[in-house]
Amino acid sequence: MAASPSRAELLATLRSGKTWDVLIIGGGASGLGAAVDAAARGYSTLLLERGDYACGTSSRSTKLIHGGVRYLRQGDIGMVRHALLERRRLLDNAPHLVHALPFIIPARSAFQRLFYGVGLKLYDLLAGASNLQSSRLLDRRETLAALPGLNAQGVSGGIQYWDGQFDDARLAIALMRTASDRGATCLNYLPVSGLLRSGDRVRGVLAEDAETGESFQLQARVVINATGVYADAVRRFEQPDARPVLTPSQGIHLVLDAEFLPGDTALLIPETADGRVMFAIPWQGKILLGTTDTPRDDLPAVPLPFEEEVDFLLQTAAGVLARAPQRADIRSAFAGLRPLLHSDHDSKGGTAALSREHAVLVSAGGLVTVTGGKWTTYRLMAEQVIDRAAAVGGLQPVACTTATLKLQGWDGSEARLLAELPGSEVRLHGGLDLNEAMVRFACRHEAARSIEDILARRSRALFLDAGAADACIGRVGEIVVEELQLPEELLPGMVAQAEQSARRFQLS
């Protein structure tokens, strides 16, 4: 594996004065997917992210690659069909990060068992040749055996079906490295503050290195706005009175010990008080409980769970699990903002009823915005936005190749390189799968720039057990300072910043 370019080398590329074919603002799922697609077509590609890759919504998902069972009820058949095809492609192209996972919907009557069973057979049919395994009806004994943590009262049977599970932040890093391998220049901690114009056309961006304050004027044939919930803010760089296209919504997740739902099967409750489904999902040795749907008018850089959201999930879980989780059982809690497409009509379902479909918009000045969508369809979104961007920028048309493009690490190459680094035998905490070699690898090959980058997104320590991650901060900081060759006097400030981040994942 070739050595990854250093940040200094990447910044030097920005000073060259070149005009990029495609410049992408945003390093989440949609932006990174677009960078992979553009670079794979041979376009010179630059991606800029204001913070760390996937530091927002794209690392705070329910960790599912799925067609969307609940969207069948909404009648989004086309969306479900596309998502199921993309699910199959992700399983093929990133087998090291995506795997099949069984789900069970408990039934409390023969009617429920038949109703959900028919719906999931439609799910199977829509998947066609991409189906993972056929859904099947379970009797009471089979249901309780597969879900030993389920409250047995009133359960008459269940329905088992299959979907995909993944590590969202790790997939984002794999996309960044895949794009870089194909010639893209990707930089985190380089926020965009404005757009450059030539006449009435958008022809680049103003950006600044968050670490040094160095400013850049970067030219491009086409600029793509892939900033998730902040897409409207970037659109207003060009048109201050641009009408919003998004209705943001917050969803939170709670992480519990696996003893609350032992085994390898996920639980789906299709009806909750707020109109959403609730999942209890085994994930990396823990149980992930979620999610809520709370409209938000503000867009905080680091959204935090509301007290009422935490109470709602605990109360809902208490009604279905044999052991009711308490606040003291929560190992970590996190919130994410969803970029839902704006609805022009009133909806009794609130944001839970808005579509997860995406949109590709082109402004009068040629700014291309991609927004909405979900992780499962990131590749399809990227294909469509690069098709559109190529036309807007007058680029030579090139067919998309990402449907069968393997993502970085699929062949085990990263694991082999990691094993060669010092510290693979030194675990940083008994409750975490994290060692010193992983920290060094993150700094050398994955553009990690801070302690939080490593504990939240290169590993998932903060998401899995914030207390255990907090105990690792000091040693991780020492390795980061060593690997990035930073002045020792920066370490106390880095540690304090990481401790503040850890507190955000812990409920007081």
Salt bridges, closest charged atoms under 4 A:
ASP21 OD1 - ARG221 NH1 2.83
ASP37 OD1 - ARG41 NE 2.43
ASP52 OD2 - ARG457 NE 2.69
ASP52 OD2 - ARG458 NH1 2.70
GLU86 OE2 - ARG89 NH1 2.79
GLU86 OE1 - ARG379 NE 2.91
ASP92 OD1 - ARG88 NH2 3.15
ASP124 OD2 - LYS121 NZ 3.86
GLU142 OE2 - ARG136 NH1 3.86
ASP163 OD1 - ARG87 NH1 2.67
ASP167 OD1 - ARG460 NH1 2.68
ASP168 OD2 - LYS63 NZ 2.76
ASP168 OD1 - ARG460 NH1 2.71
ASP209 OD1 - ARG7 NH2 3.03
GLU211 OE1 - ARG7 NE 3.53
GLU211 OE1 - ARG449 NH2 2.87
GLU214 OE2 - ARG15 NE 2.73
ASP232 OD1 - ARG235 NH1 2.72
ASP257 OD1 - LYS286 NZ 2.98
ASP257 OD2 - ARG331 NH2 2.86
GLU259 OE2 - ARG323 NH1 2.33
GLU271 OE2 - ARG73 NH1 2.71
ASP293 OD2 - ARG276 NH1 3.18
ASP293 OD2 - ARG338 NH1 3.25
ASP293 OD2 - ARG356 NH2 3.58
ASP298 OD2 - ARG296 NH2 2.73
GLU307 OE1 - ARG327 NH1 3.23
ASP311 OD1 - ARG327 NH1 3.74
ASP329 OD1 - ARG323 NH2 3.50
ASP344 OD1 - ARG243 NH2 3.00
ASP344 OD1 - HIS342 NE2 3.73
GLU383 OE1 - ARG379 NH1 3.08
ASP387 OD1 - ARG41 NH1 2.68
GLU414 OE2 - ARG177 NH1 2.55
GLU436 OE2 - ARG475 NE 2.91
GLU446 OE2 - ARG170 NH2 2.65
GLU452 OE2 - ARG457 NH1 3.48
ASP453 OD1 - ARG457 NH2 2.97
GLU478 OE1 - ARG475 NH1 2.99
GLU482 OE2 - ARG440 NH1 3.16
GLU483 OE2 - ARG440 NH1 2.83
GLU483 OE1 - ARG444 NE 2.74
